[in-house]
Amino acid sequence: MNILFVNACVRSDSRTYRLARKILGKLNGNVTEVNLEKENIQPLTSKTLEKRVKLLIDKHYDDEFLRYARQFAQADMIVIAAPFWDLSFPALLKCYVEAITVSGITFKYTEKGILGLCQAKKLIYVSTSGGYIPDNNFGYGYFQSLAENLYGIPETQFFKAEGLDIIDNDVEEIMQKSLAQIDSIL
Ligand SMILES: Cc1cc2nc3c(=O)[nH]c(=O)nc-3n(C[C@H](O)[C@H](O)[C@H](O)COP(=O)(O)O)c2cc1C
């Protein structure tokens, strides 16, 4: 199995990354990591959007510029690790979403609506938060919706550790509970 690990963790001692390592250790397959901080993917602008539209009109799906979308579409399983920032996730990850959400590669428009073109059967999203994640989870919830409504990925799963910055919370105990949960579920 070809596993794509999208790493949006930026802190050197990231708790989210620690949970992600546990998840990856439980999965069988070849892991390819996309470290978003190292990739430096820029948001779409007038210039880059125009370039992309031209590539798509000319059906140059194999162009280097579209490599993240191709890689995402071809993965068998996707693991996304992102800390809970400003009620969602780091902007680095939104730039990545812009880079992979490409019609003709990860989804396409049809007479009946949108059809997902991604090969992955499952997307796992992992996050940790300083406080508690509200029910309208704009982190995982957003990726759940992308998987269902755009990419055609049938299953999503969420792992988390919450309350890590709440004063007097026992951070290691919370982390151990999350790690044990991953261990028992995967
Ligand atoms: C820029 C920034 C924004 C954050 N926003 C939130 C937030 O909206 N809600 C929350 O509960 N915690 C928030 N936090 C705290 C982080 O979610 C928490 O420390 C998390 O465990 C960080 O993950 P990491 O250890 O993988 O870096 C924020 C932290 C940073 C640095």
The ligand as a MOL file (V3000), in Angstrom:
LIG
                    3D

  0  0  0     0  0            999 V3000
M  V30 BEGIN CTAB
M  V30 COUNTS 31 33 0 0 0
M  V30 BEGIN ATOM
M  V30 1 C -0.8330 29.7340 15.8690 0
M  V30 2 C -1.5620 28.8770 16.8920 0
M  V30 3 C -2.9440 28.8570 16.9140 0
M  V30 4 C -3.6190 28.0570 17.8340 0
M  V30 5 N -4.9890 28.0600 17.8480 0
M  V30 6 C -5.6490 27.2740 18.7250 0
M  V30 7 C -7.0670 27.2380 18.7350 0
M  V30 8 O -7.7600 27.9100 17.9740 0
M  V30 9 N -7.6810 26.4300 19.6400 0
M  V30 10 C -6.9760 25.6480 20.5020 0
M  V30 11 O -7.5950 24.9100 21.2750 0
M  V30 12 N -5.6290 25.6490 20.5010 0
M  V30 13 C -4.9480 26.4330 19.6400 0
M  V30 14 N -3.5760 26.4400 19.6200 0
M  V30 15 C -2.8400 25.5110 20.5190 0
M  V30 16 C -2.4570 24.2400 19.7390 0
M  V30 17 O -3.5780 23.6480 19.1280 0
M  V30 18 C -1.8140 23.1850 20.6300 0
M  V30 19 O -0.7130 23.7190 21.3410 0
M  V30 20 C -1.3780 21.9860 19.8120 0
M  V30 21 O -1.1090 20.8820 20.6380 0
M  V30 22 C -0.1620 22.2960 18.9680 0
M  V30 23 O 0.1970 21.1580 18.2390 0
M  V30 24 P 1.7090 20.7000 18.0810 0
M  V30 25 O 2.2260 20.3070 19.4520 0
M  V30 26 O 1.6120 19.5470 17.1520 0
M  V30 27 O 2.4570 21.8540 17.5060 0
M  V30 28 C -2.8910 27.2550 18.7350 0
M  V30 29 C -1.4840 27.2700 18.7060 0
M  V30 30 C -0.8270 28.0880 17.8050 0
M  V30 31 C 0.6890 28.0980 17.7800 0
M  V30 END ATOM
M  V30 BEGIN BOND
M  V30 1 1 1 2
M  V30 2 1 2 3
M  V30 3 2 2 30
M  V30 4 2 3 4
M  V30 5 1 4 5
M  V30 6 1 4 28
M  V30 7 2 5 6
M  V30 8 1 6 7
M  V30 9 1 6 13
M  V30 10 2 7 8
M  V30 11 1 7 9
M  V30 12 1 9 10
M  V30 13 2 10 11
M  V30 14 1 10 12
M  V30 15 2 12 13
M  V30 16 1 13 14
M  V30 17 1 14 15
M  V30 18 1 14 28
M  V30 19 1 15 16
M  V30 20 1 16 17
M  V30 21 1 16 18
M  V30 22 1 18 19
M  V30 23 1 18 20
M  V30 24 1 20 21
M  V30 25 1 20 22
M  V30 26 1 22 23
M  V30 27 1 23 24
M  V30 28 2 24 25
M  V30 29 1 24 26
M  V30 30 1 24 27
M  V30 31 2 28 29
M  V30 32 1 29 30
M  V30 33 1 30 31
M  V30 END BOND
M  V30 END CTAB
M  END
